Amino acid sequence: MNNRELFRGAAWYYAKYRRGYPDAFFKHIIKSFNLDKTFRVLDLGTGTGQIAIPLARYVREVVAVDPEQEMLDEGRSQAEKSGIKNISWLLSRAEDITKELGAFRLTTMGASFHWMEQDKVLEKVFEITEEGGGIAIISNNSPVLTDKGDDRYKTVVAETIKKYLGEKRRAGNSFYQEPKERFEVIIQRSKFQGFEIFSNKYQQRWTTDEIIGFLSSTSYASRRLFGERIDEFEKELRDKLLKLNPSGFFTETVVSEAYLAWK
């Protein structure tokens, strides 16, 4: 994961422009795993803490793990601004966690799960999960990359990225590989039991600047990938979006899903 430098240079944008997860999601997993101030939570691939920081308010401790020091530093800064002091920030690949971390009631993973050696990670997580605890893997649909569906602005964004970076979707220093299996298939063949999907749909409004800021937070359109053409790209995309909608506002339907399973 590190060799691809998926999110190098993206941490500030990640913290500012990545949408968090809805309150309904946190309420559901807190209830599902009976979380309270006596329990510990492990957040793998934490990024800048979009899951770790909100959850920390409800549990004794969160251990937030990420292979990018830049992400951890930004996450720590965001936690401090929020007055959160019960998060430990650990530089590590998810695949390298050990029993030395102790036991956890819950392990959470966001979109980072895609980049992991998934079966290996679930096996390791199972070993450090308390009886009655489990996992929550959270997936949000991409707001701006796909050119499918009825949202015309998504097509504009996708086509403009392809113009500058090529037809093949980037993933840091490498290229994106479509997942071979759905998350639920991977989870269901693990040792975890009682598989459940929690789905939440809501409307998200973006401004032109927020769309461009979000792209800077991604592995497929971070600023460094454009090199000297970044200003040209951003100007062209902004002009196209404002031509499409002079108000500069764009709305999409977001589907957030949490895949839950228990030990």
URWO-V362441 format. One record per residue. PHI is phi in whole degrees, 0 to 359 (* if undefined). OMEGA is omega in whole degrees, 0 to 359 (none if undefined). NEAR is the number of other C-alpha atoms within 12 Angstrom. Layout:
# URWO-V362441
PHI/OMEGA/NEAR ; PHI/OMEGA/NEAR
This chain:
# URWO-V362441
*/181/27 ; 297/184/23 ; 301/180/14 ; 277/180/19 ; 47/187/28 ; 305/187/36 ; 236/179/42 ; 298/180/32 ; 82/187/25 ; 254/191/36 ; 300/182/39 ; 299/180/29 ; 292/179/32 ; 301/181/35 ; 293/186/34 ; 275/191/27 ; 247/176/26 ; 286/178/32 ; 291/177/28 ; 283/179/29 ; 259/185/34 ; 294/179/28 ; 304/181/18 ; 301/179/19 ; 295/182/33 ; 296/179/33 ; 299/182/22 ; 291/183/25 ; 285/176/39 ; 298/178/30 ; 290/184/16 ; 296/183/28 ; 249/178/32 ; 51/183/23 ; 288/173/30 ; 207/187/23 ; 289/177/18 ; 264/188/16 ; 252/176/30 ; 250/178/37 ; 235/176/49 ; 252/178/48 ; 243/183/47 ; 267/184/49 ; 64/191/46 ; 295/186/49 ; 63/178/48 ; 257/170/45 ; 92/182/47 ; 298/175/39 ; 260/186/45 ; 299/185/46 ; 293/177/41 ; 298/182/33 ; 291/184/41 ; 300/180/34 ; 290/187/28 ; 251/186/28 ; 232/181/30 ; 290/182/25 ; 206/169/34 ; 241/172/42 ; 257/184/42 ; 258/187/45 ; 244/176/40 ; 205/179/43 ; 276/182/34 ; 249/181/34 ; 298/179/28 ; 301/178/29 ; 295/180/36 ; 298/180/38 ; 298/179/28 ; 290/177/29 ; 298/178/41 ; 300/179/35 ; 297/179/24 ; 294/179/27 ; 296/179/30 ; 298/178/17 ; 297/181/12 ; 270/180/18 ; 74/181/15 ; 269/185/25 ; 238/185/24 ; 252/174/27 ; 244/173/37 ; 259/184/31 ; 258/188/36 ; 236/177/32 ; 278/182/27 ; 189/167/26 ; 283/177/30 ; 301/182/39 ; 292/185/25 ; 257/179/25 ; 293/181/32 ; 227/179/21 ; 294/179/16 ; 296/178/11 ; 289/182/26 ; 94/183/22 ; 261/182/28 ; 228/174/35 ; 285/185/40 ; 215/169/46 ; 241/179/50 ; 248/175/46 ; 215/178/41 ; 265/179/37 ; 298/179/34 ; 302/182/36 ; 302/180/37 ; 301/187/28 ; 273/186/33 ; 269/166/26 ; 281/199/19 ; 297/180/32 ; 297/180/26 ; 296/181/23 ; 296/180/32 ; 297/178/37 ; 295/179/27 ; 293/180/29 ; 296/180/42 ; 303/182/33 ; 295/184/29 ; 252/178/29 ; 265/178/33 ; 293/174/25 ; 300/182/19 ; 91/177/23 ; 272/180/35 ; 178/184/43 ; 230/172/50 ; 222/179/43 ; 251/191/42 ; 250/181/39 ; 229/171/33 ; 250/177/30 ; 289/181/24 ; 290/185/26 ; 281/192/36 ; 224/185/44 ; 272/186/30 ; 296/176/23 ; 253/177/20 ; 260/176/17 ; 97/188/14 ; 261/183/14 ; 277/185/23 ; 297/182/24 ; 295/178/35 ; 294/178/31 ; 296/178/23 ; 300/180/30 ; 298/183/36 ; 299/182/32 ; 292/180/27 ; 289/176/33 ; 298/181/36 ; 298/179/23 ; 300/185/20 ; 266/187/28 ; 246/179/27 ; 98/184/17 ; 292/184/15 ; 276/183/19 ; 295/179/27 ; 281/173/29 ; 213/186/29 ; 64/180/31 ; 281/184/23 ; 238/178/19 ; 234/183/21 ; 289/174/21 ; 249/178/15 ; 299/179/13 ; 299/180/17 ; 280/182/12 ; 223/175/15 ; 287/182/17 ; 305/184/34 ; 295/178/31 ; 295/181/17 ; 295/180/27 ; 295/185/35 ; 291/176/24 ; 267/176/20 ; 279/179/27 ; 282/180/24 ; 289/186/34 ; 237/172/21 ; 65/184/21 ; 304/181/26 ; 213/175/26 ; 245/174/25 ; 250/183/26 ; 243/180/24 ; 221/181/25 ; 244/179/21 ; 205/180/20 ; 265/179/16 ; 236/176/26 ; 252/180/19 ; 243/166/28 ; 265/178/24 ; 302/180/34 ; 296/179/25 ; 291/177/28 ; 297/180/40 ; 294/177/38 ; 296/178/29 ; 299/179/33 ; 303/180/39 ; 294/181/36 ; 268/189/34 ; 263/176/39 ; 279/186/35 ; 258/182/39 ; 211/178/44 ; 293/187/35 ; 301/185/34 ; 295/181/28 ; 293/181/34 ; 272/180/27 ; 58/183/15 ; 289/183/12 ; 264/184/17 ; 299/180/23 ; 295/178/17 ; 297/178/18 ; 299/183/30 ; 296/178/31 ; 294/180/17 ; 296/180/23 ; 295/180/34 ; 297/180/29 ; 298/181/23 ; 294/181/24 ; 293/180/34 ; 290/174/22 ; 293/179/17 ; 291/180/21 ; 213/183/20 ; 302/179/14 ; 291/181/16 ; 81/180/23 ; 246/180/21 ; 222/184/26 ; 241/176/24 ; 222/173/24 ; 264/181/21 ; 260/174/25 ; 246/179/22 ; 252/181/31 ; 235/174/31 ; 240/178/37 ; 260/185/39 ; 247/174/36 ; 205/189/38 ; 235/173/32 ; 257/none/29
